[in-house]
Amino acid sequence: MGEQNASGVENALYIAVDLGAGSGRVILGGLANGELLLQETGRFTHPMRKRAGHLRWDLARIIREVKAGIVEAASLARQMRRPIVSIGVDTFGVDYAFLDKDGVVIDDPVSYRDSRTAETMPKVFEVVPSPELFGRTGIQMMVFNTIFQLFQHNKDGIPENATRLLMMADLINHALCGKEVIEYSNATTMALVDSHRRDWDTELIEKLGLPIHLFPPIVPSGSDLGPVTSAIAEELTLSPDVRVIAPATHDTGSAIAGAPLQPGWAYISSGTWSLIGIERNAPLINPDVAKENFTNEGGVYGTIRFLKNCMGLWLFEACKSKWEQDGLWVDYGAFLPQVAALTESPGLIFPDDPRLFNPDDMVAAIAEQMRETGQTPLTDPVAITKVILDSLALRYARIIEIIERLTGTPVEGIQVVGGGAKNEYLSRATADATGKEVVCGPVEATATGNILVQAIAAGRFNDLAAARQHVKSNIELTSYAPSNPERWQALRAKYAALEARFVR
């Protein structure tokens, strides 16, 4: 078991397309002995736009930018005299679009931040009660889950010429190789997959009155979807032998695949959202799990990501946007030391207040919550940032405690991956709030996991354990131990009282 040493496989390169909610990247990866190459060849934004009554993603723009990044990757690979063997795509979950019988996208995907499902959940629960829905799918109930989007879409009228539904990653894969399938990790975010059979819950789909013919086959992560089409190979200057591999097409699934997790450790995938959980071999579904609104999302190679999705650095990003609109430029790198220099807590918030999901003015929304909870609203950006980061760390601590209670197993430590792993203040605060060691990295966990799964498909590694070991051997991880327990114990008590006002 371990690495394969055939020089052709070892020398191979892989292209990872990593699409976030608002920005995307194309990365050329290499995994030769002693190497963890992650070379960005394309970076772009793709803001939502209001069209036909909804906030939508500009799919044509996304695909155009992805293609431009692949062309740059192909050029760089030729300079390196190394072959590109495959392309893998990962994206955020839940959003989708329809194809017609000719494989043409009918309309741009509606964004999960659109308000169309604001009143939909109770309507679905009239047909399938929440406990039954969770028992079938194991997926936490969130207003933007595909099940609610699709139910509302069906009520509003699905286009008559729709023949297939594809998720965001699968739409890009379709543009590259023409295959109409949905990869398992992203399919599970739809809350329409039987958690035990790991295939569509056709009875549930029929109960909801959704057209069953729209749902394509589900394929496991690591599936070879075939070569790029001849037209794409020519357009993007690729060899016609380049394959399209479905990694964990859900970005968190790829991020966890790329995390060199230690046994018994939890993870936090830290970015716009925070996803806190553990890796399991089977779903955990019972009334206590449902009450805590945890989820059982698909992972790579049969694993389950048992986690809770909560607010993340979106809180700071939205405040930063407001400050910059008001003429105050915030330098992230210079800002955090000022936050750390504040020794006293200026206040706390509950990060998962629905009013903080997508307000017009995040600074005002935070001030409103602080006012309602008997705290003095703040105007100083440094103090507001400290409130946000301390509150996130304390929210993480509460979720880790719940994981330990639900599983009956202590969490030994926490691996933080993703862009938030660069936030030293938040990492230290997380160690202090949880009382556990926090290890940070890789920052590029999503692209890393994407590339690792492609490499396993190519025969570079025998299994995920060997691939993860390669990552661990070729990156520098940063570790933080808990400190100042007295101060954080007091903050935990204060936060618990605050959270109790919001969580029933």
Summary of the structure (lengths in Angstrom):
residues: 504
radius of gyration: 22.3
end to end distance: 48.2
largest distance: 65.1
contacts: 1815
relative contact order: 0.13
helix: 43%
strand: 20%
